[in-house]
Amino acid sequence: MLHSSHIADDHGSTLKRLYAARETVARLVVEDSIYAPIFTRLEAEIAAEEAKRDPVARARAIAQIAMA
């Protein structure tokens, strides 16, 4: 069974990886817009991870995806 501290660590680790990937892809998008869809996907993944912490933010993320 996972303890909440393990879940929080996994969540933080996931966000750190996503932030790093977004930073890298942002640089690529500046050089070539072909990478824009990847950047957009990373933004959505970050929003989803961040929303796991807050039910109101989670609702916003769901509503945003539904409107897309």
Secondary structure in CASP SS format (residue, H / E / C, confidence):
PFRMAT SS
TARGET T0000
AUTHOR 0000-0000-0000
METHOD secondary structure of the structure
MODEL  1
M C 1.00
L C 1.00
H C 1.00
S H 1.00
S H 1.00
H H 1.00
I H 1.00
A H 1.00
D H 1.00
D H 1.00
H H 1.00
G H 1.00
S H 1.00
T H 1.00
L H 1.00
K H 1.00
R H 1.00
L H 1.00
Y H 1.00
A H 1.00
A H 1.00
R H 1.00
E H 1.00
T H 1.00
V H 1.00
A H 1.00
R H 1.00
L H 1.00
V H 1.00
V H 1.00
E H 1.00
D C 1.00
S H 1.00
I H 1.00
Y H 1.00
A H 1.00
P H 1.00
I H 1.00
F H 1.00
T H 1.00
R H 1.00
L H 1.00
E H 1.00
A H 1.00
E H 1.00
I H 1.00
A H 1.00
A H 1.00
E H 1.00
E H 1.00
A H 1.00
K C 1.00
R C 1.00
D C 1.00
P H 1.00
V H 1.00
A H 1.00
R H 1.00
A H 1.00
R H 1.00
A H 1.00
I H 1.00
A H 1.00
Q H 1.00
I H 1.00
A H 1.00
M H 1.00
A C 1.00
END
